[in-house]
Amino acid sequence: MTPLKRLYSMLTLDRKDVYQVFFYAVFAGLISLSLPLGIQAIINFIQSGRVSASWIVLIILVVVGVALVGILSFMQLRITENLQQKIFIRSSFDFAARIPKLKFEDLYNSYPPELANRFFDTITIQKGTAKLLVDFSAALLQIFFGLILLSLYHSFFILFGIMLLFLLYFIFKFSYASGLETSLKESKLKYKVAGWLQEIARNNFSFRKQLNFDFAMQKNDELVGDYLTYREKHFKIIQRQFTQLIIFKVIITSCLLSIGGYLVLNQQMNIGQFVAAEIIILLVINSVEKFIVGIETLYDLLTSIEKIGQITDLTLEDDSDEEVISCFTDITLELEDLKFKFPDSNKDVLHSISLKILQGEKIFIDGENSSGKTTLIRILSGLLQPTSGSFYINDDTFKKIDLKQYRSQIGTIIHGEKTFEGTILENITFNDPNLSSEDLKWALDAVQLTPFIKTLSKGLDSKIYPAGRQMSASNVRKILLARSIVHKPRILFFEDPSDSMDEKVATEIIDFIMSDENKWTVIVSAKNPYWKEKCKRHITMKEGAVLTDIIN
């Protein structure tokens, strides 16, 4: 979809507001262009040396017209403010709803926080849309009505209109494509600079050493240099358009003044018509100038819509709108000749995996680095979809299973998973109204988080900062563990769940997780050997295949 089509689709959502803005713009344009006619009549009265009630009425009408234009502009301002608010709301919810549901394949070569940064283009869309609807519409309508009105004064002005339309066509014909292209490249490089600054902030301790600091500045200089290159290319296009406008204004103004004066001297126009025509010509030329200068806003608007469109075009997981109901009692997982490869690879990471996992089993997945154990856990947990082969859940193929229903029955701790900014309670329960206080207390006690909560003045309402900074790694891990078990899921998928914990605390938590009292299935990969001791089934992987599958 082209940027212009994206813009049209966006405006279609609020067509009622857009129509109102255009209606007020047409009305204001007509009033603005009727003012020169009133001025023309006033000048004619002054030339005749007569002061009458009609002269007073005309002055009042002109003043009222000016006031009406102001009122209509205020009404447009109110409508465009509502429109900007709607754009912001839709964009924020679109991002919030899409980012967690994006398919792994579309996220594989992307950094999710960098994609989220595209949301800031919404601000440009807000301002650009308002300017486009108000200023551009007013400028275009003034040009259109002005040319019609001028043609009534003298046929010569028809030639002026043709020249003006040719100018606008010429500018768009030879500048639009290159202007949009350079704007898109400039925006892409702008986000690269922002992405690098984000990396510096995320790893700020790593860049404190002078050598590392110099590297950060050098790379920033290279990225900024690339940005400025395309920024300058884009500016040259805008500069060329503005230069063409200036040349046109000089030629047209000199010609119109000369020819207008000639027509007056030859009594083909009176002085009132001449003044009115010159006012209209100035309005039209100023509208053209406003239009051409505002093309920069159009480029920014289309670029921002395209950048956000690249996010909304990403594929989402298949998901139903049905309410999540606990429809599973026991869950059996079965893989048959399953294979998986990453989007940018021709080599299978997993190949010919066949397993059957029954409810309640405690399974430890072992193997060297790059053996495929992490990939296998993520496929079983529904984060990745197999490239080929079959994945059955209770005899139904994985593709037929509602992911929302399945995920409601599992708990996970995946490498890289962290707490989010919010309270401890929000991080554990996600404000689930159906969760009882007894279940919450049970989970906190199970992971030995209760003593820590009691030391906090606000308890569970204590705030957690992004990524759990200002909190010990052990307590962050306990919060994630509590989150994974608080809903008493059917299956737990763990990747190094007790990492960073003291040995004694880790042992006690593992004993609870692996207790026969808990009927959940546990599938775990961890460095702590005690997990392996407590599991009754050991799966060893090597080079993407199951080497051994031993049940003790």
Secondary structure, DSSP 8 states (H G I E B T S, - for coil): --HHHHHHHHHHTTHHHHHHHHHHHHHHHHHHHHHHHHHHHHHHHHHHT---HHHHHHHHHHHHHHHHHHHHHHHHHHHHHHHHHHHHHHHHHHHHHHGGGB-HHHHTTS-HHHHHHGGGHHHHHHHHHHHIIIIIHHHHHHHHHHHHHHHHH-THHHHHHHHHHHHHHHHHHHHHHHHHHHHHHHHHHHHHHHHHHHHHHHTTTTT-SHHHHHHHHHHHHHHHHHHHHHHHHHHHHHHHHHHHHHHHHHHHHHHHHHHHHHHHHTTSS-HHHHHHHHHHHHHHHHHHHHHHHTHHHHHHHHHHHHHHHHHHTS-B-----S------SS--EEEEEEEE--TT-SS-SEEEEEEEE-TT-EEEEEE-TTSSHHHHHHHHTTSS--SEEEEEETTEEGGGS-HHHHHTTEEEE-TT----SEEHHHHHHTT-TT--HHHHHHHHHHTT-HHHHHTSTTGGG-EE-GGGTTS-HHHHHHHHHHHHHTT--SEEEEESTTTTS-HHHHHHHHHHHT-TT---EEEEE-S-HHHHHH-SEEEEEETTEEEEEEE-
